[in-house]
Structures are given as C-alpha cells and as structure tokens.
Amino acid sequence: MIQLTDITKVFDGAAGQNRALDGVTLTIQTGEVYGIIGESGAGKSTLVRCINLLEHPTSGSVVIDGQDVTGLQGRALRELRADVGMIFQGINLFQQRTVLDNVIFPSTLASAAGRISGKEAQDRGRELLKLVGLEGKEGSYPSQLSGGQQQRVAIARALMTRPKYLLCDEATSALDTLTTSQVLDLLARINEELGVTIVLITHSLAVARRICGRIAVMEAGRVVEEGTVAEVFGNPQAEVTRALLQFEGGAQ
C-alpha cells in the first residue's frame, strides 16, 4: 500500500516559487491499477516522482507498506527504487546497448545491494523479454525497434528488480492507438499475473477507462476528485473532470 499524506512540492524559480503540489493525500491499495489524470501542468508527474523520491516532497509523508520512506537516502533509497519501478514518458533507452543490456541495466544497482547475480540478471532479462513479447530481440538495438517495441523494453527494464509497484508516467502518450492498446493489455497482464501494483499517470480518459480501477483527478497541484472510474466518469463533481469528459466526447 502507498499512502501519501499532505504532499507539498515547491520549486524555486527566477519568477519566484511554484507550488507544483499542494497538500495531496492519497491511498493506493496493493494490487490495484490506480490512475492519476489531469491536464498538462496539473502536477501528475511531480506527484508520481515523489513516490519513489526522484523528487523529494517539500513537506508531507510517503509511506510504503507501512514504512515512512520520505527521508531515505543512500543504499536505503536505492533499495526503495528497486521495489518501485518506473516507466518514463521518454522511454530513455541506451542507444549503444543491446535490448538485453538495456533490460538488465538496473541489476547493476541491485547487485550492489546483494539482490541479484550476473547470470541471474541475464536469465531474468531473457525471461522478461519473453513476457513482453520480444523474445529473439535480445541482440537488437533500440534504433532497430518500433516505438511500441521500445516501450516494451522499458517495461521489461522496469520489472528487472521484481518491483512490487510500477509507476507509469504517460507511458503511452507517444504511441498510436493500436500500440497503446497493446501496451495497456500488457500492463493489465503484468498486474494480474505478477501482482504488481500499477500507478498510471495519463491525460487520456480512454486510457484510464481501459485499465484503471480507481482514479484521482488533479488540477493545479491538488486532487479535486477521486473514486472508481465508474463513479468519477459517471457522475463528475469537479469542473475539470466535466471539461475533460466534454473534450473527450467532442474528440470522438
């Protein structure tokens, strides 16, 4: 379980302070696919980066499986990030490394923590490539893959350390409709078969409808609405939710 309590994040800039998050409190249950939606600039990505402490909250607490992890540093922080995998919007594969080498890269950090050996990393990497439908691509390079295949490599890489949680920051935003559907099906299978809790950041209501059980809607750094997909989309309470639904309907 992930418990976020009164999370605030303030960035200092040339124009003054920017309050990206303003008192966000959420509970994400173990085993669910939880969506965080909102328009650009709502604070979604900043919030998800606070979960694995890529961004440290200015105030508030992050509790994972009963442990307050907000102040973790060094080895303890690296171990947390092994348990909380992340798929980035930009994919960020190493272009000069093979697909297999990209997948097993996190094992270099995990090895330092005594979690995985070199041979185990190779075996695990091949197993994950098979899971994501890329068996036989171990020796290929990212430039030889489609965008959807590259995202599958990123998913396999995020699963390398057997995380309990998987954070997906706009993981399908650069993909076409068919490829998005295929990646979402893969994430759903990972959730069901591996029991990995997924936190999905998206601006797409269609993506949230497809895979999420519960969602939170964000605006200006705050959660303005939360509930099951059916509750929130069926009876929206916040103006921003109604606007998103209206835009989705007009775009169809």
Secondary structure, DSSP 4 states (H G I P E B T S, - for coil): -EEEEEEEEEEEETTEEEEEEEEEEEEE-TT-EEEEE-STTSSHHHHHHHHTTSS--SEEEEEETTEE-TT--HHHHHHHHHHEEEE-TT----TTS-HHHHHHTTHHHHHHTTS--HHHHHHHHHHHHHHTT-TT-TT--GGGS-HHHHHHHHHHHHTTT--SEEEEESTTTTS-HHHHHHHHHHHHHHHHHH--EEEEEES-HHHHHHH-SEEEEEETTEEEEEEEHHHHHHS--SHHHHHHHHHHHHH-
